[in-house]
Amino acid sequence: MNFQCVWVLCWLIRSIFANLDLDSYSSTVIDNDPRRMVVIGDIHGAFDGFQQICIELELIDAQTRQWIANDTILVQMGDLIHRREQNVKVVDTLLRYKQDALQYNSHVYLVIGNHDYEQLKWNPHNKAHFDRPGSWYMPDHQEFYEQGLIAKLRTALKFMYKINGFIFVHAGIEKKHLDVAQTNDVSDINALMSNYYEQVTFENQMDAQFELQRKIGTAVWLQWYHEYKRQNVQFCQKVRESLQMLNAHTIVVGHYFPSSQQQIDSHCEDTIIFTDVGIWYNFADALIVEHDTIRTLSGSALVANEKYIAYLMNNKRK
């Protein structure tokens, strides 16, 4: 095969990937996957900090900023937007990585956060908050809407993922949410919520047809770690209960800065991991899972809980 044929073949492959509808086949439940898994917490429009983390994780090239990581799963824990200035860049870049990663046997998965969720149903006549520094600050909101990014997020964001027995959900999930869903199947819950995300607007958000989804959707506003830090409200029993119902070993969340104190940490006998380090305050870290090793980009080691070790051993025997 001459060079010209090779070039044409590569061009055809890239063209196929570029036109794939990624969300039509992307599973939200993955089991026994040997690839490296990296987790980045809430970004909140802090594009430069996000990019630096990606470079240090060797997800992207430092010069071209193009995706280069082979055999890697990236999970972003939600809250892509608000608080900082470069919301369009954050969303547009992650959507591009989601597409480009496929060429390297890699995947990018995006969890919906409370800020992303509220943006889907934002009052179109109440954009003054976007211009004021604070929780909803979004100075590039006009460009955000003009580029149609809200429509793209509706299909890209998922309520939660289950990967190798880890549950990735923005702020946690409780028995009450699973009871409302009337299923513990992550794929079924995502199907229910994805249909909702694609349709919900400010005008129709209180329609009776969305009653179940509204109740499930409140999970993005859970306050587990905040209430524990501020009022010593215990939450570990809720974590264990949800893990048992979902047949999983560890919950990974974002959402909890500043209670997370600028670092990735685990609690409840290592059954929950907090990943929101405050990237928009220029703090930087990420979670890395490789087989039985759980560590942070900054160099800290986390303990794999007993059920995760049992999961690995069971899959090793298969």
Secondary structure, 3 states (H helix, E strand, C coil): CCHHHHHHHHHHHHHHHHCCCHHHHCCCEECCCCCEEEEECCCCCCHHHHHHHHHHCCCECCCCCCECCCCEEEEECCCCCCCCCCHHHHHHHHHHHHHHHHHHCCEEEEECCHHHHHHHCCCCCCCHHHHCCCCCCCCCHHHHHHCCHHHHHHHHEECEEEECCEEEECCCCCHHHHHHHCCCCHHHHHHHHHHHHHHCCCCCCCCHHHHHHHHHHHHHHCCHHHHHHHHCCCCHHHHHHHHHHHCCCEEEECCCCCCCCCCCEEECCCCEEECCCCHHHCCCCCEEEECCEEEECCCCEECCCHHHHHHHHHHHHC
